[in-house]
Structures are given as structure tokens and as C-alpha cells.
């Protein structure tokens, strides 16, 4: 799943993103994007990543997006998200 999500995100990660990852629950896949507080809503690049991931996974999966607005990048190995992109501090 991480490889497919990273493939979908190639050249599409918004410059303001803190981190991007996926969280899987059965056939439901959440594209999780951490952004700074006050980041633009409705980012077309994030929607494009989700669409590309849905295309790669096919109709058996349901891809949705979760935007987490945070002041700084916060990653944890126990948060249930498999992070594949993190911006340099």
C-alpha cells in the first residue's frame, strides 16, 4: 500500500505539506496529509493523489482523504499511519 501511495504522490505532494501517509482499515484507505495551520483547503494536488491511488487500487478499495492541520510535523510509529513523505524541518 505504501509503495502504491508513494507512486500516486509522485510530483504531486503540495509544497506546504508536513507529511503524507496512508492508513488502512480493510478495504478503506485513508490518504493522511499533515499540513500547517491555515493551509489552503481543497488542495487540488491532494485530490489528484487520492484519485491516482484509487486508480491504482481499483474498485475493491475505497480511498478517502484526511487532512490533519498541525503547527509542526508530528510522526509516530504508533499512530497507525504509514508515513512515506515528511518535509525537512
ABEGO torsion letter per residue (X at the ends): XAAAAAAAABGABBAABABBBBBBBEABBBBBBBBBBGBBBGBAAAAAAAAAAAAAAEAABBBBBBBBBBABBBBBAAAGBBBABBBBX
